[in-house]
Amino acid sequence: MLFHVLARKAYARNLQYRGSHALNTFASAIFGFIYVSIWVGIGENQNLGEYGISGMISYIAFNQTILSLTVFVTNGLGLEASVRSGQISIDMMRPVHLFYMTMSREWGQIGYHLVYKAFPIYLAYTVLLSMQLPDRFVTWLLTAAAVAFAAYISICIQYLIGVCALWTTESRWFSWVNYALSTLLSGFLIPIEWLPGWLQAISRYSFYPYLQYYPARIYLEYDNGIVLLGSILWCAGLTAICLSATAIVRRKLEVQGG
């Protein structure tokens, strides 16, 4: 019940900024068109492997569609600001686990982005770019699961970045480092198999491919549901780390303001 209350309130809070978010959605869609145009130009003179020009258009378009769900979650889940204001002391005293509370709020925000950002961009790309659609119903289910797991992984990572604010109030740069690594290692703009060998190895041993690369390949029906086992393992492992980090945070609490 608490999960639904917190998620619903986060969703409702975002409704107040629909005009601003609409502009952001339009800009995000434009960036997707730019990325697609680049690959169309590359594909005129280069072999794009199993993807082909049509596949790469759909690959890039799908990744741009889910970007706000799997990568652009709230920096640090807002914990840095909470530490600066002293609100963290109240949050820690609430009769609910800090990770559960912040995670629930973020799911409300992700739900908002799904409705007002991802879905409109997906419709635009489907109409204007003739984006490929899965042939099987099960693919839709697997894609939804892959995106949900990716969102949860990203929530866990941002939570861990957020709790770093208990040691340094300038933890936001961790989010920027994470975003830079995600752009390079998640397969957002370049499929992982086209990276240099050493970068491929780093990527495949990290959680980053499960944010964009594998959801996109499942959607395009290049991979099956087996790859979701990796998503599940990362979700379980990161959850354990988040719970452990919270236990440490309770002994480290240092109020900066208020």
Buried (B, 14 or more C-beta within 10 A) or exposed (E): EEBEEBBBEBBEEBEEEEEEBEEBBEEBBEEBBEBBEEBBEEBEEEEBEEBEBBBBBBBBBBBBBBBBBBBBBBBBBBBBBBBBBEBBBEBBEEEEBBBBBBBBBBBBBBBBBBEBBBEBBBEBBBEEBEBBEBEEEEBEEBBEBBBBBBBBBBBBBBBBBBBBBBEEBEBBEBBEEBBEBBBBBBBBBBBBEEBEEEBBEBBBEBBBBBBBBBBBBBBBBBBEBEBBEBBEEBBEEBBEBBEEBBEEBEEEEEBBEE
